[in-house]
Amino acid sequence: MTVPNHEQNHHQGIVLNGNTFSSHRFPAEPLGPFEVKIALQSASLNARDQMIRKGQYGEMPADLVPLSDGAGEVIAVGEQVTKWSVGDRVMPTFFQDWLEGSFQPSALSSAISSADQPGVLREQAKFHQDTLVHVPDHMSFQEAATLPCAGVTAWHALFEQHRALRSEDTVLIQGTGGVAIFALQLAKAFGARVVLISSSDEKLEKAKEMGADITINYKTTPDWDVELRELTDGHGADVVLDLGGKETLERSIRAVAAHGLITQVGVLTGWAHAPENISQLVLNNSSLSGVLVGSRAYFENLCAFVSKHQIKPLIDKSFSMSQIDEAYAYMDQAQHMGKVTIDIT
């Protein structure tokens, strides 16, 4: 009889050295009294994972286990674990040390797939019981694996800011990647008006089908901020999710409404210096806020919302763990819409 892999004294996974992936055999580790062992079923890719592989995210250790976002089933619990049982479906939170309350810079080193925390591209992993969140009942492991970074980031940008999103707001979303599509789904479920920009007419058409009220092709309409003002009778966007960074921030400032908010979510075009029109934020009583994923409490709030509204992530394409190179190459082409996932088992 074949022994299930989680009962063996080792498990398989992937490690990253430089920009090279290789398979790796991990020895079994004893569980601490408050730790939970998970048989990981699925994982997903984020822009951060690409940056790490390209050396754009600081120095990483040898044999780094990639990917921060995953979901799986509890297969063992430590002797003092009270929150979880074998068979529970769970997801680890991105920042292991940011559970609730205000963010503290010390939590940065607790991000999964970093110098201090291995990632989830492996068959098994163990986590402290306090760092796990229930998989929403209506989601598969594959769908749940898209939530910890992209889903929580979109939720944080829209609902956990000093300026709370209102149902009458207009929200501007840049792009059609994981965070952008989650933001579209969340904002529409809340009742807000959504403007989405992309360079692909095909993706814009799909965004309309998903509920986007206004779409703008920023290649054919490079002055998209002007177009946005015209389409909103001069009002602009109450909330802007800026995912571009260096090449989009100035236009985001011109697009944001009075008393509006720009959430700096991504830096897909690079890190930006202070734009020349930063004074416009002052003159409009608008604000700019950085967003870096979120806490376990934010994650739980997101899960409650998507469960209430039965929201399911948009998954563009899935790969096996042995196809990790192909998965990264596919995402690097920036042709996907929504999320790219990895099947671990």
Disulfide bonds with the S-S distance in Angstrom:
none
